[in-house]
Amino acid sequence: MKITAPQGFEIAQEDIKTIKTRYCLYARKSSESEERQVLSIDSQIKEMLQLAEREGLEIVSMKRESHSAKETGQRPVFNEIVEEIRDGKYNCILTWAPDRISRNAGDLGKIVDLMDAGKLLQIRTFGQTFSNNPNEKFLLMILGSQAKLENDNRGINVKRGLRTRVESGLWPGMAPLGYLNQKRMDKKCQILPDPDRAHVIKQMFEKVAFEGWSGRKVYNWLRFDLNFYTRGNKPLTLSGVYRIFDMPIYYGPFEYPRNSGQWYQGSHEPLITKELFDKAQDRLKRDKIVRENREFAFTKLFTCGMCESGITAQEKYKELKDGTTAKYVYYSCSKSKDRNCKNKYIREEELIEELFKIIDKVSINELGMRMKLEEEIKRFNRLQRLATKGTPKYSINEDDVNTREYAKYVLREGTPLEKRELLGHLRSRLVLNDKRITLLQE
């Protein structure tokens, strides 16, 4: 028979024996390395089941959780236990230690509130029992607060230890690519050059600084020529390549924490010199400025017909016999999907001639130029009236202008933005294959 305490009264320890108690066995994985070795979830459950068998406790539910108990309300299993206690599914908790339940004041307060409401009768641990009486609840709160204090002090001590290490020039985390962490405990946080990868990192900087390679060319070289892999046995990404070029630690200094403005001189062996790092940085910055200032009209509008990569562009300069220099723009496959793609280069003038053929094939409506054409004619006639004080010598009739010819004019003489806008109206995909452009229906 189930006995419930009247409102405002507490259930004494000896009275619990007359109440039908149903336990939830709760095991939570610790985040502390020294406890993980002896207090895994399985070992907690084993010990608690043995205790339940000795004491004759009825286990009606078993809960496992790996979330940290440091933050309030962030543990789904714990929140589920609280709701099930409120619903009367069980009225006791069996766990390894009080700090398994909570290491923060918010969650601990929920447990005490359940005791005050008569919903939670008892918490049993390996060596203690906590019931709904002032002394035991006070002890439970002290132990929970002590666990929080230990967490807070541990965080302070870890930060202090890391600060001491970086001030000594020791790298405070996982070694960057090209280095390995020293495994000896007496040399913790020391990093050593990786015999398999350190020389490759140095070559990356040299190829950018002395041979003018771009980051993407370095990426392709690592992936396709060297078959280079990180310590995790994964190919280095393009963003990872640029991240390496932006890390001064390879010649000595490093920033910790990141973006804090606090710099330290590393005690590790440098892989490159500061001069090599600076030269590579200057080269990459110049390339970035050139890329940002250079505007190609037809990039990102075509697809390679051989490997389905995007189409990129580059400028070439040729010195003529009269001493002047001619500039040519070539479009080609970016080779992002197939480095060995054989699709041919095409000059911008040839590309525009191919687009003229497309303009002759598609419908006028698909060109989407009619409205823009009307606006241009109105603007011309308005300028004529202003120039002649209301009596224009010449005006254009909209019907006299051929929309296709105007579209070709835009491709030949328009701004890059106008050219992109025109081709953006096409409802079919443009495919470049062997210097020929075709429309591919979506």
C-alpha positions as CSV (number, residue, x, y, z in Angstrom):
1,M,0.0,0.0,0.0
2,K,1.3,3.4,-1.0
3,I,1.5,6.0,1.8
4,T,1.7,9.7,1.0
5,A,2.7,12.3,3.6
6,P,0.2,15.0,4.4
7,Q,0.8,18.5,2.9
8,G,3.5,20.3,4.9
9,F,4.9,17.2,6.6
10,E,8.1,15.4,5.9
11,I,8.6,11.7,5.6
12,A,11.0,10.4,8.2
13,Q,13.7,7.9,7.3
14,E,12.0,5.1,9.3
15,D,8.7,5.7,7.6
16,I,10.1,5.1,4.1
17,K,10.2,1.4,4.9
18,T,6.4,1.3,5.1
19,I,6.1,3.0,1.6
20,K,6.4,1.1,-1.7
21,T,9.6,2.4,-3.1
22,R,10.4,2.2,-6.8
23,Y,13.9,3.1,-7.9
24,C,15.3,4.6,-11.1
25,L,19.0,3.5,-11.5
26,Y,20.8,6.5,-13.0
27,A,24.4,6.2,-14.4
28,R,26.2,9.2,-15.9
29,K,29.6,9.1,-17.5
30,S,32.1,11.4,-15.8
31,S,34.0,13.9,-17.8
32,E,37.1,13.7,-15.6
33,S,39.9,11.5,-17.0
34,E,40.9,10.1,-13.6
35,E,37.3,9.0,-12.9
36,R,36.6,7.6,-16.3
37,Q,39.1,4.8,-15.6
38,V,37.1,3.4,-12.7
39,L,33.6,4.9,-13.0
40,S,32.5,4.0,-16.5
41,I,28.7,3.7,-17.0
42,D,28.9,-0.1,-17.1
43,S,30.9,-0.2,-13.8
44,Q,28.4,2.1,-12.1
45,I,25.5,0.0,-13.2
46,K,27.2,-3.2,-12.0
47,E,27.9,-1.8,-8.6
48,M,24.4,-0.4,-8.2
49,L,22.7,-3.6,-9.3
50,Q,24.7,-5.5,-6.7
51,L,23.6,-3.0,-4.0
52,A,20.0,-3.3,-5.1
53,E,20.1,-7.0,-4.9
54,R,21.6,-6.9,-1.4
55,E,19.1,-4.4,-0.1
56,G,16.1,-5.8,-1.9
57,L,15.4,-2.6,-3.9
58,E,13.0,-2.7,-6.8
59,I,14.5,-1.2,-9.9
60,V,11.7,-0.1,-12.3
61,S,13.8,1.9,-14.7
62,M,17.5,2.3,-15.8
63,K,18.9,5.5,-17.3
64,R,22.3,6.1,-18.9
65,E,23.6,9.5,-19.8
66,S,26.9,10.9,-21.1
67,H,26.1,14.7,-21.0
68,S,28.1,16.9,-18.6
69,A,26.3,17.9,-15.4
70,K,28.0,21.3,-15.2
71,E,25.2,23.3,-17.0
72,T,21.6,23.6,-16.0
73,G,18.9,22.0,-18.1
74,Q,21.2,20.6,-20.8
75,R,20.8,16.9,-19.9
76,P,17.9,15.3,-21.7
77,V,18.0,12.0,-19.7
78,F,18.1,13.9,-16.4
79,N,15.1,16.1,-17.5
80,E,13.3,12.9,-18.4
81,I,13.9,11.5,-14.9
82,V,12.5,14.7,-13.3
83,E,9.3,14.5,-15.4
84,E,8.8,10.8,-14.7
85,I,9.2,11.4,-10.9
86,R,6.6,14.1,-11.1
87,D,4.3,11.6,-13.0
88,G,4.8,9.0,-10.2
89,K,6.6,6.4,-12.3
90,Y,9.1,6.0,-9.5
91,N,9.9,7.8,-6.3
92,C,13.5,7.0,-5.6
93,I,16.9,7.4,-7.4
94,L,19.8,4.9,-7.1
95,T,23.1,6.3,-8.3
96,W,26.8,6.0,-7.7
97,A,27.4,9.4,-6.0
98,P,25.6,12.7,-5.4
99,D,27.7,14.4,-8.1
100,R,26.3,11.9,-10.7
101,I,23.0,13.7,-10.3
102,S,24.1,17.3,-10.4
103,R,27.1,19.6,-10.5
104,N,25.1,22.8,-10.8
105,A,22.7,24.6,-8.5
106,G,19.8,24.6,-11.0
107,D,19.5,20.9,-11.4
108,L,20.2,20.3,-7.7
109,G,17.3,22.7,-6.9
110,K,14.9,20.6,-9.0
111,I,15.8,17.5,-7.0
112,V,15.3,19.2,-3.7
113,D,12.0,20.7,-4.9
114,L,10.8,17.1,-5.8
115,M,11.7,16.0,-2.2
116,D,9.9,19.0,-0.7
117,A,6.8,18.1,-2.8
118,G,6.9,14.5,-1.6
119,K,7.5,13.2,-5.1
120,L,11.0,12.0,-4.5
121,L,11.4,10.0,-1.3
122,Q,15.0,8.9,-1.3
123,I,18.3,9.1,-3.1
124,R,20.6,6.1,-2.5
125,T,24.2,6.1,-3.4
126,F,27.0,3.6,-2.9
127,G,27.8,4.9,0.6
128,Q,25.0,7.3,1.6
129,T,21.2,7.8,1.7
130,F,19.4,11.1,1.4
131,S,15.8,11.4,2.4
132,N,13.3,14.2,2.8
133,N,14.6,15.6,6.1
134,P,16.4,18.9,6.7
135,N,19.8,17.4,7.7
136,E,20.1,15.0,4.7
137,K,18.8,17.6,2.2
138,F,21.3,20.1,3.6
139,L,24.1,17.5,3.2
140,L,23.0,16.7,-0.4
141,M,23.1,20.4,-1.3
142,I,26.6,20.7,0.3
143,L,27.9,17.8,-1.6
144,G,26.4,19.1,-4.8
145,S,27.9,22.6,-4.2
146,Q,31.2,21.0,-3.4
147,A,31.2,19.3,-6.8
148,K,30.4,22.6,-8.5
149,L,33.3,24.2,-6.5
150,E,35.6,21.5,-7.7
151,N,34.5,22.1,-11.3
152,D,35.0,25.8,-11.1
153,N,38.5,25.4,-9.5
154,R,39.4,22.8,-12.0
155,G,38.6,25.2,-14.8
156,I,40.7,28.0,-13.2
157,N,43.6,25.6,-12.6
158,V,43.5,24.4,-16.2
159,K,43.5,27.9,-17.5
160,R,46.4,28.8,-15.2
161,G,48.3,25.7,-16.3
162,L,47.8,26.6,-20.0
163,R,48.9,30.1,-19.4
164,T,52.0,29.0,-17.7
165,R,52.8,26.6,-20.6
166,V,52.3,29.2,-23.4
167,E,54.5,31.7,-21.5
168,S,57.2,29.0,-21.6
169,G,56.7,28.7,-25.4
170,L,54.8,25.4,-25.3
171,W,51.9,24.8,-27.7
172,P,48.7,24.2,-25.6
173,G,46.7,21.8,-27.8
174,M,46.7,19.4,-30.7
175,A,49.9,19.9,-32.7
176,P,49.4,21.7,-36.0
177,L,49.9,19.8,-39.2
178,G,53.6,19.2,-39.7
179,Y,54.2,18.6,-36.0
180,L,53.5,15.8,-33.5
181,N,52.6,16.1,-29.8
182,Q,55.3,14.8,-27.5
183,K,53.9,11.7,-25.7
184,R,56.2,11.8,-22.7
185,M,54.5,13.1,-19.6
186,D,57.6,15.1,-18.5
187,K,57.5,17.0,-21.8
188,K,53.8,17.6,-22.0
189,C,52.7,20.2,-24.6
190,Q,56.0,20.0,-26.5
191,I,55.7,19.5,-30.2
192,L,58.1,17.8,-32.6
193,P,58.5,18.0,-36.4
194,D,56.5,15.3,-38.1
195,P,59.1,13.2,-40.1
196,D,56.4,12.3,-42.7
197,R,54.9,15.8,-43.2
198,A,57.2,18.5,-42.0
199,H,59.2,18.7,-45.2
200,V,55.9,19.0,-47.2
201,I,54.8,22.0,-45.2
202,K,58.1,23.7,-46.0
203,Q,57.7,22.9,-49.7
204,M,54.2,24.4,-49.7
205,F,55.6,27.8,-48.5
206,E,58.5,27.6,-51.0
207,K,56.3,26.9,-54.0
208,V,54.1,29.9,-53.1
209,A,57.0,32.2,-52.3
210,F,59.5,31.3,-55.0
211,E,57.4,29.7,-57.8
212,G,54.3,31.9,-57.6
213,W,51.9,29.1,-57.0
214,S,48.4,29.8,-55.9
215,G,46.7,28.1,-52.9
216,R,44.6,26.1,-55.3
217,K,47.6,24.9,-57.2
218,V,49.2,23.8,-54.0
219,Y,46.0,22.0,-53.0
220,N,46.0,20.1,-56.4
221,W,49.7,19.3,-56.0
222,L,49.1,17.8,-52.5
223,R,46.0,15.9,-53.5
224,F,46.9,14.5,-56.9
225,D,50.7,14.5,-57.1
226,L,51.8,13.7,-53.6
227,N,48.6,11.9,-52.4
228,F,49.1,13.8,-49.2
229,Y,47.0,12.9,-46.1
230,T,46.7,14.5,-42.7
231,R,47.3,12.6,-39.4
232,G,43.6,11.7,-39.5
233,N,44.2,10.0,-42.9
234,K,42.1,12.6,-44.7
235,P,43.1,14.8,-47.7
236,L,43.9,18.3,-46.8
237,T,41.1,20.7,-47.8
238,L,41.6,23.9,-49.8
239,S,40.6,25.9,-46.7
240,G,43.1,23.9,-44.7
241,V,45.9,24.9,-47.2
242,Y,45.2,28.6,-46.7
243,R,45.0,28.1,-42.9
244,I,48.5,26.7,-42.9
245,F,49.8,29.7,-44.8
246,D,48.2,31.9,-42.1
247,M,49.9,30.3,-39.1
248,P,53.1,32.0,-37.9
249,I,53.8,29.0,-35.6
250,Y,55.7,27.4,-38.4
251,Y,58.5,29.9,-38.0
252,G,58.0,30.4,-34.2
253,P,55.4,32.6,-32.6
254,F,51.8,31.8,-32.0
255,E,48.7,33.5,-30.6
256,Y,46.7,32.1,-27.7
257,P,43.8,32.2,-27.3
258,R,43.0,32.7,-30.9
259,N,42.1,36.3,-31.9
260,S,43.1,37.5,-28.4
261,G,46.1,39.5,-29.5
262,Q,48.3,37.7,-27.0
263,W,51.4,36.4,-28.8
264,Y,54.1,34.0,-27.5
265,Q,57.4,32.8,-28.8
266,G,57.4,29.1,-29.3
267,S,60.2,26.9,-28.0
268,H,59.6,24.3,-30.7
269,E,61.8,23.7,-33.8
270,P,60.7,26.0,-36.7
271,L,59.9,24.4,-40.1
272,I,60.5,27.6,-42.0
273,T,62.1,31.1,-41.6
274,K,60.3,34.3,-41.0
275,E,61.5,35.6,-44.3
276,L,60.0,32.6,-46.2
277,F,56.7,33.1,-44.3
278,D,56.5,36.8,-45.1
279,K,57.3,36.2,-48.7
280,A,54.6,33.6,-49.1
281,Q,52.1,36.0,-47.3
282,D,53.0,38.8,-49.6
283,R,52.5,36.6,-52.7
284,L,49.1,35.4,-51.5
285,K,48.0,38.9,-50.6
286,R,48.9,40.2,-54.1
287,D,47.1,37.3,-55.7
288,K,44.0,38.1,-53.6
289,I,44.0,41.8,-54.5
290,V,44.4,40.8,-58.2
291,R,41.5,38.3,-57.9
292,E,39.3,40.9,-56.2
293,N,40.0,43.7,-58.7
294,R,39.8,41.5,-61.8
295,E,36.2,41.1,-63.1
296,F,35.4,38.5,-65.7
297,A,32.1,38.6,-67.4
298,F,31.4,35.0,-68.1
299,T,32.7,33.0,-65.1
300,K,30.3,30.9,-63.1
301,L,27.8,30.9,-66.0
302,F,29.0,27.8,-67.8
303,T,29.6,24.2,-67.0
304,C,32.4,22.0,-68.5
305,G,30.9,19.6,-70.9
306,M,33.5,16.9,-70.1
307,C,33.7,16.8,-66.3
308,E,30.9,19.1,-65.2
309,S,33.3,21.4,-63.3
310,G,32.8,25.2,-63.4
311,I,34.5,27.5,-65.9
312,T,37.2,29.9,-64.8
313,A,39.1,32.6,-66.6
314,Q,42.6,34.1,-66.7
315,E,44.4,37.0,-68.4
316,K,47.4,36.5,-70.7
317,Y,49.6,39.3,-71.9
318,K,51.6,39.3,-75.1
319,E,54.2,41.8,-76.2
320,L,53.6,42.9,-79.8
321,K,56.2,43.9,-82.5
322,D,55.4,47.6,-82.2
323,G,56.3,47.5,-78.5
324,T,52.7,47.5,-77.1
325,T,51.2,44.8,-75.0
326,A,48.0,43.0,-75.9
327,K,45.7,41.5,-73.3
328,Y,43.8,38.3,-73.9
329,V,41.2,36.6,-71.7
330,Y,40.9,32.9,-71.9
331,Y,38.1,30.7,-70.4
332,S,38.7,27.1,-69.4
333,C,37.6,24.3,-67.2
334,S,38.4,24.9,-63.5
335,K,39.2,21.1,-63.2
336,S,37.7,21.0,-59.7
337,K,36.2,17.6,-60.5
338,D,38.8,16.2,-62.8
339,R,42.3,17.6,-62.7
340,N,43.1,15.8,-66.0
341,C,40.2,17.3,-67.9
342,K,41.1,17.9,-71.6
343,N,38.6,20.5,-72.4
344,K,40.2,23.2,-74.5
345,Y,40.8,26.9,-73.7
346,I,38.7,29.5,-75.6
347,R,39.4,33.2,-76.0
348,E,36.7,35.6,-74.9
349,E,36.2,36.9,-78.4
350,E,35.5,33.3,-79.6
351,L,33.2,32.7,-76.7
352,I,31.1,35.8,-77.6
353,E,30.8,34.6,-81.2
354,E,29.5,31.2,-79.8
355,L,27.0,33.1,-77.6
356,F,25.8,35.0,-80.7
357,K,24.7,31.6,-82.1
358,I,22.8,30.9,-78.9
359,I,21.1,34.3,-79.1
360,D,19.9,33.4,-82.6
361,K,18.4,30.1,-81.4
362,V,16.5,31.0,-78.2
363,S,13.1,32.7,-78.0
364,I,12.8,36.5,-77.5
365,N,10.9,36.0,-74.3
366,E,13.7,33.9,-72.9
367,L,16.2,36.6,-73.5
368,G,14.3,38.8,-71.1
369,M,15.6,41.9,-72.8
370,R,12.4,43.6,-74.0
371,M,11.8,45.6,-70.9
372,K,15.5,46.7,-70.6
373,L,15.5,47.6,-74.3
374,E,12.4,49.8,-73.9
375,E,14.0,51.6,-70.9
376,E,17.2,52.2,-73.0
377,I,15.2,53.7,-75.9
378,K,13.2,56.0,-73.5
379,R,16.4,57.1,-71.9
380,F,18.0,57.9,-75.3
381,N,14.9,59.9,-76.4
382,R,14.8,61.8,-73.1
383,L,18.4,62.8,-73.5
384,Q,17.7,63.9,-77.1
385,R,14.9,66.2,-75.9
386,L,17.1,67.8,-73.2
387,A,19.9,68.3,-75.7
388,T,17.6,70.0,-78.2
389,K,15.4,71.9,-75.8
390,G,12.3,69.8,-76.5
391,T,12.5,69.4,-80.3
392,P,14.7,66.3,-80.9
393,K,16.4,66.0,-84.2
394,Y,16.2,62.3,-84.0
395,S,14.3,59.7,-81.9
396,I,14.1,55.9,-81.9
397,N,11.0,53.9,-82.3
398,E,10.9,50.8,-80.2
399,D,9.7,48.7,-83.2
400,D,12.7,49.8,-85.2
401,V,15.2,48.0,-82.8
402,N,15.8,44.3,-83.1
403,T,15.9,42.7,-79.7
404,R,18.4,40.0,-80.7
405,E,20.8,42.6,-82.1
406,Y,20.5,44.6,-78.9
407,A,21.3,41.4,-76.9
408,K,24.4,40.8,-79.1
409,Y,25.4,44.5,-78.6
410,V,25.2,43.9,-74.8
411,L,27.4,40.8,-75.0
412,R,30.0,42.7,-77.1
413,E,30.0,46.2,-75.5
414,G,28.1,45.9,-72.2
415,T,29.5,45.9,-68.7
416,P,30.2,42.5,-67.0
417,L,27.1,43.0,-64.9
418,E,24.9,43.6,-68.0
419,K,26.3,40.5,-69.7
420,R,25.6,38.4,-66.6
421,E,22.1,39.8,-66.3
422,L,21.4,38.9,-70.0
423,L,22.7,35.3,-69.7
424,G,20.9,34.9,-66.3
425,H,17.6,35.1,-68.1
426,L,18.3,31.8,-70.0
427,R,16.3,28.9,-68.6
428,S,18.8,26.4,-70.0
429,R,22.2,25.5,-68.7
430,L,25.2,26.7,-70.8
431,V,27.8,24.0,-71.5
432,L,31.2,24.6,-72.9
433,N,32.8,21.7,-74.7
434,D,35.7,21.8,-77.2
435,K,35.3,25.5,-77.8
436,R,31.6,25.0,-78.6
437,I,28.6,26.2,-76.4
438,T,25.4,24.3,-76.2
439,L,22.2,24.7,-74.3
440,L,21.3,21.9,-71.9
441,Q,17.7,21.8,-70.8
442,E,17.2,21.5,-67.1
